[in-house]
Amino acid sequence: MHDPDSATHEGHECTPAHIRATWSGTASVEDAARALGLSRSKSYDLVRRGEFPCRVLRIGRASRIVTASLLRVLDSGHPEYNVAGHPSCGEPLPRTSVVGEPISARRMCR
């Protein structure tokens, strides 16, 4: 599916300044791939495997890249995968405990 907004990004350099000035809150996988210097097919493969270096929103079958995450990756050079973590310590949050009860983030970070 072609993103109508992506046509506005084609032909422009994908610098962080340009992205901040012209892109909305999410971007197509194609636009994010262009900004990161990745091919379209490689980017979709990384999204499918959960290894795309920016945060990905899945909306039904569609995938959108969080622009703020893309900017942080471009600025820092460090990937930001879709892993939920505790805000204060970054430890991944398990979904449930051994007995099936939710684990609070406060219990994890002592």
KOLVEXLUM-567625 format. One line per field, with one value per residue: residue number from 1; residue in three letters; x, y, z of N, C-alpha, C in turn. Coordinates in steps of 0.001 Angstrom, whole numbers, padded with zeros to 6 digits, always signed. Each point is the difference from the previous one (the first is absolute). Layout:
! KOLVEXLUM-567625
pos	NUM | ...
code	ALA | ...
nx	X | ...
ny	Y | ...
nz	Z | ...
cax	X | ...
cay	Y | ...
caz	Z | ...
cx	X | ...
cy	Y | ...
cz	Z | ...
This chain:
! KOLVEXLUM-567625
pos	1 | 2 | 3 | 4 | 5 | 6 | 7 | 8 | 9 | 10 | 11 | 12 | 13 | 14 | 15 | 16 | 17 | 18 | 19 | 20 | 21 | 22 | 23 | 24 | 25 | 26 | 27 | 28 | 29 | 30 | 31 | 32 | 33 | 34 | 35 | 36 | 37 | 38 | 39 | 40 | 41 | 42 | 43 | 44 | 45 | 46 | 47 | 48 | 49 | 50 | 51 | 52 | 53 | 54 | 55 | 56 | 57 | 58 | 59 | 60 | 61 | 62 | 63 | 64 | 65 | 66 | 67 | 68 | 69 | 70 | 71 | 72 | 73 | 74 | 75 | 76 | 77 | 78 | 79 | 80 | 81 | 82 | 83 | 84 | 85 | 86 | 87 | 88 | 89 | 90 | 91 | 92 | 93 | 94 | 95 | 96 | 97 | 98 | 99 | 100 | 101 | 102 | 103 | 104 | 105 | 106 | 107 | 108 | 109 | 110
code	MET | HIS | ASP | PRO | ASP | SER | ALA | THR | HIS | GLU | GLY | HIS | GLU | CYS | THR | PRO | ALA | HIS | ILE | ARG | ALA | THR | TRP | SER | GLY | THR | ALA | SER | VAL | GLU | ASP | ALA | ALA | ARG | ALA | LEU | GLY | LEU | SER | ARG | SER | LYS | SER | TYR | ASP | LEU | VAL | ARG | ARG | GLY | GLU | PHE | PRO | CYS | ARG | VAL | LEU | ARG | ILE | GLY | ARG | ALA | SER | ARG | ILE | VAL | THR | ALA | SER | LEU | LEU | ARG | VAL | LEU | ASP | SER | GLY | HIS | PRO | GLU | TYR | ASN | VAL | ALA | GLY | HIS | PRO | SER | CYS | GLY | GLU | PRO | LEU | PRO | ARG | THR | SER | VAL | VAL | GLY | GLU | PRO | ILE | SER | ALA | ARG | ARG | MET | CYS | ARG
nx	+000843 | -000265 | +000871 | -001158 | +000356 | +000281 | -000951 | -000393 | +000404 | -000519 | +001258 | -000401 | +001002 | +000314 | +000269 | +000514 | +000659 | +000181 | +000345 | +000689 | +000429 | +000091 | +000516 | -001029 | -000868 | -000461 | +000811 | -000020 | -000047 | -000540 | -000699 | -000322 | -000251 | -000592 | -000576 | -000177 | -000296 | -001195 | +000025 | -000972 | +000531 | +001208 | -000542 | -000763 | +001114 | +000680 | -000983 | -000059 | +001329 | -000542 | +000793 | -001071 | +000985 | -001245 | -000734 | -000701 | -000971 | -000629 | -000595 | -000617 | -000021 | -000319 | +001134 | +000127 | +000931 | +000296 | -000382 | -000492 | -000375 | -000457 | -000459 | -000439 | -000406 | -000503 | -000479 | -000412 | -000548 | -000853 | -000227 | -001270 | +000164 | -001017 | +000684 | -001028 | +000326 | +000470 | -000748 | +000129 | -000132 | -001051 | -000155 | +000079 | -001244 | +000026 | -000699 | +000427 | -000369 | +000698 | -000718 | +000407 | +000489 | -000572 | +001171 | +000038 | +000162 | -000712 | -000583 | +000152 | -000141 | +000866
ny	-001173 | +000913 | +000614 | +000693 | -000001 | -001259 | +000352 | +000589 | -001218 | -000488 | -000242 | -000022 | +000707 | -001098 | +001272 | -000098 | +001042 | -000625 | -001097 | +000706 | +000635 | -001176 | -000906 | -000847 | -000380 | -000504 | -000950 | -000070 | -001294 | +000309 | +000979 | -000785 | -000938 | +000918 | +000427 | -001300 | +000197 | -000502 | -001184 | +000141 | -000943 | +000501 | +001199 | -000437 | -000565 | +001103 | +000681 | -000902 | +000090 | +001224 | +000182 | +000700 | +000838 | +000202 | +000725 | -001124 | +000685 | -001042 | +000338 | -001038 | -000006 | +001267 | +000501 | +000738 | +000856 | -000034 | +001185 | +000189 | -001262 | +000214 | +001145 | -000677 | -000945 | +000907 | +000604 | -001143 | -000542 | +000013 | -001279 | +000100 | -001217 | -000730 | +000405 | -000481 | +001103 | -000210 | +001109 | -000468 | -001296 | +000013 | -000643 | -001015 | +000323 | -001040 | -000743 | -001152 | -000251 | -000817 | +000585 | +000847 | +000522 | +001162 | +000334 | +000658 | +001126 | +000440 | -001194 | +000302 | +001298 | -000723
nz	+000000 | -000893 | +000762 | -000031 | +001279 | -000390 | -000845 | +001109 | +000412 | -001123 | -000270 | +001246 | +000460 | +000618 | +000160 | +001221 | -000463 | -001140 | +000661 | +000902 | -001076 | -000586 | +000815 | -000057 | +000908 | -001139 | -000424 | -001303 | -000144 | -001175 | +000585 | +001021 | -000902 | -000742 | +001115 | +000187 | -001278 | +000280 | -000574 | -000883 | -000762 | +000224 | -000182 | -001002 | -000402 | +000297 | -000583 | -000979 | +000088 | +000075 | -001065 | -000384 | -000322 | -000405 | +000803 | -000053 | -000584 | +000494 | -001124 | +000539 | -001319 | +000251 | -000402 | +001087 | -000367 | +001289 | -000466 | +001214 | -000111 | -001215 | +000467 | +001069 | -000848 | -000817 | +001091 | +000562 | -001063 | +001027 | -000271 | -000305 | +000452 | -000473 | +001047 | +000667 | +000586 | +001196 | +000156 | +001237 | -000277 | -000851 | +001164 | -000866 | -000284 | +000834 | -000818 | +000484 | +001238 | +000742 | +000951 | -000934 | +001110 | -000333 | -000508 | +001124 | -000676 | +001004 | -000092 | -001273 | +000166 | +000647
cax	-000843 | +000810 | -000385 | -000082 | +000958 | +001364 | +000344 | +000563 | +001343 | +000872 | +000827 | +000561 | +000943 | -000654 | +000770 | -000864 | -000650 | -001081 | -001024 | -000704 | -000779 | -001019 | -000672 | -000980 | +000361 | +000443 | +000469 | -000088 | +001225 | +000840 | +000648 | +000976 | +001098 | +000787 | +000731 | +001038 | +000876 | -000315 | -000905 | -001389 | -000204 | +000708 | -000746 | -001190 | +000474 | +000327 | -001270 | -000628 | +000744 | +000059 | +001371 | +000183 | +000697 | -000847 | -001275 | -000961 | -001398 | -000737 | -001407 | -000511 | +001109 | +000912 | +001056 | +000417 | +001193 | -000141 | +000974 | +000884 | +000955 | +000914 | +000895 | +000951 | +000954 | +000880 | +000858 | +000884 | +000636 | -000337 | -001354 | -001066 | -000913 | -001308 | +000073 | -000527 | +000896 | -000348 | +000531 | +001122 | +001209 | +000121 | -000121 | -001203 | -001091 | -000681 | -001442 | -000654 | +000873 | -000067 | -001350 | -000954 | -000452 | +000836 | +001096 | +000088 | +001331 | +000626 | +000612 | +001177 | +001139 | +000228
cay	+001173 | +001203 | +001072 | +001226 | +000971 | -000343 | +000725 | +001288 | -000213 | -000500 | +001010 | +000894 | -000681 | -000390 | +000440 | +000205 | +001314 | -000106 | -000884 | +000760 | +001087 | -000364 | -001276 | -000071 | -000840 | -001313 | -000029 | -001303 | -000800 | +000431 | +001272 | -000245 | -000748 | +000976 | +000826 | -000829 | -000544 | -001419 | -000286 | -000239 | -001416 | -000282 | +000644 | -000801 | -001237 | +000330 | +000249 | -001310 | -000740 | +000777 | +000479 | +001326 | +000764 | +001040 | -000511 | -000277 | -000157 | -000910 | +000374 | -001055 | -000576 | +001087 | +000364 | +001399 | +000250 | +001179 | +000983 | +000398 | -001094 | +000089 | +001136 | -000375 | -000949 | +000763 | +000863 | -000742 | -001135 | -001217 | -000462 | +000094 | -001061 | -000044 | -000790 | +000752 | -000002 | +000896 | +001306 | +000472 | -000822 | -000584 | -001459 | -000464 | -000382 | -001228 | +000197 | -000593 | -000756 | -001448 | -000477 | +000626 | +001312 | +001076 | +000458 | +001459 | +000501 | +000420 | -001179 | -000446 | +000895 | +000277
caz	+000000 | -000105 | +000902 | -000769 | +000519 | -000384 | -001218 | +000389 | +000528 | -001060 | -000630 | +001009 | +000871 | +001245 | +001156 | +001161 | -000070 | -000986 | +000567 | +001049 | -000590 | -000988 | +000195 | +001080 | +001143 | -000463 | -001379 | -000651 | +000072 | -001122 | +000334 | +001061 | -000632 | -000761 | +000967 | +000615 | -001034 | -000169 | -001116 | +000370 | +000328 | +001253 | +001084 | +000301 | +000619 | +001392 | +000696 | +000210 | +001031 | +001230 | +000145 | -000597 | +001036 | +000590 | +000503 | -001055 | +000402 | -000873 | -000054 | -000876 | -000764 | -000361 | +000948 | -000060 | +000800 | +000853 | -000475 | +001111 | +000169 | -001145 | +000243 | +001059 | -000586 | -000883 | +000817 | +000903 | -000650 | +000747 | -000326 | +000997 | -000401 | +000651 | +001218 | +001130 | +001141 | +001082 | -000343 | +000809 | -000089 | -001319 | +000019 | -000688 | +000883 | -000393 | -000085 | +001160 | +000889 | -000191 | +000290 | -000898 | +000450 | -000537 | +000851 | -000045 | -000309 | +001253 | +000622 | -000741 | +000146 | +001424
cx	+000887 | -000557 | -000063 | +000984 | +001411 | +000422 | +000623 | +001424 | +000969 | +000783 | +000614 | +001031 | -000688 | +000882 | -000939 | -000737 | -001176 | -001148 | -000800 | -000945 | -001186 | -000759 | -000982 | +000495 | +000433 | +000386 | -000208 | +001323 | +000962 | +000752 | +001069 | +001211 | +000912 | +000848 | +001167 | +000976 | -000187 | -000893 | -001401 | -000192 | +000689 | -000771 | -001244 | +000377 | +000328 | -001261 | -000671 | +000661 | +000070 | +001377 | +000234 | +000569 | -000790 | -001293 | -001008 | -001383 | -000665 | -001470 | -000650 | +001173 | +001039 | +001028 | +000366 | +001182 | -000211 | +001124 | +000963 | +001064 | +001036 | +001006 | +001026 | +001057 | +000975 | +000978 | +001032 | +000793 | -000277 | -001433 | -000933 | -001053 | -001311 | +000043 | -000518 | +000965 | -000478 | +000645 | +001230 | +001271 | +000185 | -000095 | -001264 | -001047 | -000609 | -001500 | -000731 | +001033 | -000180 | -001419 | -001049 | -000520 | +000904 | +001065 | +000075 | +001452 | +000733 | +000691 | +001301 | +001233 | +000192 | +001315
cy	+001233 | +001079 | +001302 | +001058 | -000284 | +000728 | +001349 | -000155 | -000470 | +001154 | +000988 | -000772 | -000248 | +000358 | +000143 | +001349 | -000026 | -000848 | +000742 | +001036 | -000476 | -001296 | +000071 | -000953 | -001407 | +000111 | -001389 | -000735 | +000438 | +001290 | -000181 | -000749 | +000957 | +000845 | -000767 | -000591 | -001489 | -000185 | -000260 | -001447 | -000383 | +000579 | -000786 | -001335 | +000244 | +000266 | -001325 | -000787 | +000729 | +000588 | +001356 | +000918 | +001144 | -000639 | -000090 | -000142 | -000922 | +000386 | -000941 | -000663 | +001052 | +000250 | +001459 | +000165 | +001291 | +000975 | +000426 | -001062 | +000015 | +001125 | -000321 | -000957 | +000731 | +000865 | -000784 | -001107 | -001322 | -000419 | +000096 | -001031 | +000088 | -000925 | +000871 | -000111 | +000958 | +001357 | +000422 | -000828 | -000667 | -001514 | -000411 | -000458 | -001316 | +000232 | -000558 | -000712 | -001489 | -000512 | +000708 | +001345 | +001069 | +000419 | +001512 | +000403 | +000365 | -001173 | -000396 | +000828 | +000367 | +000661
cz	+000000 | +000921 | -000793 | +000474 | -000478 | -001264 | +000337 | +000501 | -001074 | -000600 | +000969 | +000813 | +001334 | +001187 | +001187 | -000042 | -000972 | +000550 | +001069 | -000589 | -000832 | +000271 | +001159 | +001099 | -000356 | -001464 | -000580 | +000177 | -001109 | +000313 | +001075 | -000553 | -000754 | +000944 | +000616 | -001017 | -000217 | -001217 | +000545 | +000444 | +001308 | +001183 | +000368 | +000638 | +001479 | +000818 | +000325 | +001119 | +001331 | +000257 | -000665 | +001079 | +000631 | +000488 | -001136 | +000605 | -001006 | +000111 | -001002 | -000699 | -000367 | +001106 | -000222 | +000948 | +000787 | -000357 | +001101 | +000252 | -001123 | +000212 | +001081 | -000530 | -000916 | +000795 | +000797 | -000697 | +000700 | -000321 | +001193 | -000375 | +000754 | +001207 | +001132 | +001165 | +001062 | -000266 | +000809 | -000171 | -001354 | -000055 | -000744 | +000999 | -000479 | +000005 | +001203 | +000858 | -000282 | +000217 | -000847 | +000447 | -000605 | +001003 | -000092 | -000254 | +001290 | +000690 | -000666 | +000331 | +001462 | +000207
